[in-house]
Amino acid sequence: MKSRDIALLQQMGITYWQVRRPDFYPERVVETIDLPKECHLLFVSDDALTEHDAWLFGRILHSMKLSSDQALTLPSHCIDHIGEHHLKWCWFSGCDGREPMGTQRLQSCSLIEMHDEPLTKKALWQQICSYD
């Protein structure tokens, strides 16, 4: 994209954009996301986490014997750009997608909904235990 086009988008207040039809631009280089070695769980969610959500997420990580340093959060549109990884888990929360090769998939409702629904927490825990 030309710098003039970028400047025009910024003048309109658009600071983030995504190409809808990337197949129209075959020369476009797609950047890959290489995850750090210590990352064992990828939390995929399109919702911004509130402080209360982060607390619940931390509790779930702790129950899986993982620390916050071993988890990373990405929106669902980034999942196809993951390159090298050492993931064990890929947790889709309130969204869907294809997990990276070699990972154990978890699927749940969003953390926002999980606060008020004990059965959803139980269902998530059953998924986690099914891999043991």
N, C-alpha and C positions, 0 to 999 in steps of 0.2 A: 504494500500500500504506500502510496506517495505521501510525503510529509505534508503536502498541501491538504490531502484528504483527511489525514489524522488531525491537523489543526482545525479543519472545518467541523469534524465530529466533536472535538473538545469545546469549540465555541458553542455548539448546540447542547453542551452538558453531557455528552455521551463519552464516558471514560472506559467503558467495557463493551465489547461487542464480540459476536460469534458469527462466523460465516455459516449461513444456512445450507448452502450447497457447495461443500468443499470440492466435490468432484468437478466443478467448473474451473478449478485452479490446480491442475495437475503438478505444477512446479512448486506449489506451496509445501513447505517443509513442516511436518507435524512434529512438535516437540514432545519428547517422552518424559515421563516423570519417573525418575529413579528414586526408590524409597531407601531410607537408611537401613543398614543391617539390623539395627536394634528394633525396628518396627515389625511387630508380629501380628498386629490387628489393624485392619483398615476399616474405619467407620465411614460408611457412605450414606450421606443424608443431604437433602436439599434445604433443610431447615437450619436456621441459625440457632445455635444452642444458647439457651438462657443459663443463668447461674444455677437454677434448680435442675435443669437438664444435665449440666456438667457434673453436678453432685451425683445424680443417678448414674450417669455414665461411669464415673469414678468408682461407684459401689459395684457396678457390674464388672468392671475391669478387675477390681480387687477379688471378686468371687471367682474370676477366671485365673487368678494368680498372675495377673499382669499389672504393670505400673503404667502411669500416664505417659512415660517416656517410650513405652513400647507400642503406643497406639498413635494413629494419624487419622485425621478427618479430611475427607474430600467430598465435593459435590458429585452427583451421579454422572454429569457430563464429562468428568475427567477420568472415569474408570477405564476407558478405552485407550488412554494415553500412558498407562503404567508400563514402564519398562522393567528394568531389573528390580527384583524384590526378594525378600526372605520372609514373606507373610505366611502365617499359619491360618489366620482367620480373615474372612471378609464379611462384614456385617452390614446388610442393607436395612436401613431404618426409614420406613415410610416411603421408600422408592424401590425400584427394581433395576437390575442390570446383570451383566455377565461377570462373574468373579474371575480374577486372575488365575491362571493355571496353577494347580497344586495347592489351592487354599480350601479351607473348610468354610462352607457358606452358612451364614445365619441370616434369617429374614424376620423382621418384626415391624410392628407399626412404629410411628414416630415416637421419640422419647416424650414428647408433649402428651400424647395419648396414653403412654405407658404409666404415667404418674397416677392416673385415676383408675386404671384397669389392672387389678392384681392377676387376672387370668393371662394377660399378655406377658407379664413378667414370668409367670410359670411356664408358658409356652416357649419363651426364649430360653429359660433355664433347661427345659427338656431337650431343646435342640443342642445346647452346649454339651449336656451329659450324653447325648446319643453318639458323640464322636469319641468318647472315652472307651 
